Amino acid sequence: MPDTPEPPNANRLRATAVSERPQERLEKFGASALSDAELLAMLLRSGTRGTDVLTLATQIIAEAGSLAGADRLGGG
């Protein structure tokens, strides 16, 4: 199978300096230092094929209107 380039969003977290990643910033500065998207990304833990977890979290929050509204997206 030939190597195919990853989509532009596939490496957003990997491209971030280790000290700037959400987990490291959470440990060093606390939850208040993280954006809603970063907090959601930590809960999700992984994205989808072609969409990194930070982009996915940002999309979910945009669709829901807020982090608090994200729980209503499931329809449950």
C-alpha positions as a LaTeX table, in Angstrom:
\begin{tabular}{lrrr}
\hline
Residue & $x$ (\AA) & $y$ (\AA) & $z$ (\AA) \\
\hline
Met1 & 0.00 & 0.00 & 0.00 \\
Pro2 & 1.59 & 3.31 & $-1.01$ \\
Asp3 & 2.20 & 5.99 & 1.57 \\
Thr4 & $-0.39$ & 8.72 & 1.34 \\
Pro5 & 0.19 & 12.11 & 2.87 \\
Glu6 & $-1.83$ & 12.83 & 5.97 \\
Pro7 & $-4.46$ & 15.56 & 5.71 \\
Pro8 & $-3.42$ & 18.95 & 7.11 \\
Asn9 & $-5.30$ & 18.49 & 10.40 \\
Ala10 & $-3.90$ & 15.03 & 11.10 \\
Asn11 & $-0.78$ & 16.20 & 12.95 \\
Arg12 & $-1.90$ & 19.35 & 14.77 \\
Leu13 & $-1.21$ & 17.92 & 18.23 \\
Arg14 & 2.04 & 16.26 & 17.20 \\
Ala15 & 3.21 & 19.55 & 15.68 \\
Thr16 & 2.65 & 21.31 & 19.00 \\
Ala17 & 5.69 & 21.58 & 21.26 \\
Val18 & 5.46 & 19.04 & 24.08 \\
Ser19 & 5.43 & 21.78 & 26.72 \\
Glu20 & 2.45 & 23.43 & 24.98 \\
Arg21 & 0.28 & 20.32 & 24.72 \\
Pro22 & $-2.92$ & 20.25 & 26.79 \\
Gln23 & $-1.85$ & 17.45 & 29.16 \\
Glu24 & 1.41 & 19.14 & 30.03 \\
Arg25 & $-0.24$ & 22.55 & 30.43 \\
Leu26 & $-2.94$ & 21.01 & 32.65 \\
Glu27 & $-0.31$ & 19.49 & 34.92 \\
Lys28 & 1.74 & 22.70 & 35.08 \\
Phe29 & $-0.93$ & 25.43 & 35.17 \\
Gly30 & $-4.25$ & 23.74 & 36.00 \\
Ala31 & $-7.50$ & 23.40 & 34.09 \\
Ser32 & $-8.14$ & 27.14 & 33.99 \\
Ala33 & $-5.16$ & 27.50 & 31.62 \\
Leu34 & $-6.84$ & 25.33 & 28.97 \\
Ser35 & $-9.43$ & 26.28 & 26.39 \\
Asp36 & $-12.74$ & 24.43 & 26.24 \\
Ala37 & $-11.51$ & 22.71 & 23.08 \\
Glu38 & $-8.36$ & 21.52 & 24.83 \\
Leu39 & $-10.36$ & 20.19 & 27.79 \\
Leu40 & $-12.74$ & 18.33 & 25.47 \\
Ala41 & $-9.81$ & 17.01 & 23.43 \\
Met42 & $-8.35$ & 15.49 & 26.58 \\
Leu43 & $-11.62$ & 13.68 & 27.24 \\
Leu44 & $-11.93$ & 12.47 & 23.65 \\
Arg45 & $-8.27$ & 11.34 & 23.63 \\
Ser46 & $-8.17$ & 10.77 & 19.86 \\
Gly47 & $-9.56$ & 12.22 & 16.69 \\
Thr48 & $-10.77$ & 10.50 & 13.58 \\
Arg49 & $-8.97$ & 9.56 & 10.41 \\
Gly50 & $-7.90$ & 12.85 & 8.89 \\
Thr51 & $-9.03$ & 15.01 & 11.83 \\
Asp52 & $-6.86$ & 15.46 & 14.88 \\
Val53 & $-8.45$ & 15.52 & 18.31 \\
Leu54 & $-8.06$ & 19.30 & 18.80 \\
Thr55 & $-9.79$ & 20.05 & 15.52 \\
Leu56 & $-12.54$ & 17.55 & 16.32 \\
Ala57 & $-13.08$ & 19.10 & 19.76 \\
Thr58 & $-13.24$ & 22.58 & 18.20 \\
Gln59 & $-15.83$ & 21.36 & 15.67 \\
Ile60 & $-17.96$ & 19.76 & 18.38 \\
Ile61 & $-17.95$ & 22.92 & 20.50 \\
Ala62 & $-18.76$ & 25.07 & 17.46 \\
Glu63 & $-21.73$ & 22.84 & 16.62 \\
Ala64 & $-22.91$ & 22.71 & 20.23 \\
Gly65 & $-22.41$ & 26.40 & 20.88 \\
Ser66 & $-20.37$ & 25.73 & 24.01 \\
Leu67 & $-18.63$ & 23.00 & 25.94 \\
Ala68 & $-21.66$ & 22.78 & 28.23 \\
Gly69 & $-23.89$ & 22.28 & 25.18 \\
Ala70 & $-21.81$ & 19.41 & 23.81 \\
Asp71 & $-23.63$ & 16.85 & 25.96 \\
Arg72 & $-26.86$ & 17.60 & 24.07 \\
Leu73 & $-25.37$ & 16.55 & 20.73 \\
Gly74 & $-25.71$ & 12.86 & 21.49 \\
Gly75 & $-29.46$ & 13.07 & 21.29 \\
Gly76 & $-29.80$ & 10.84 & 24.34 \\
\hline
\end{tabular}
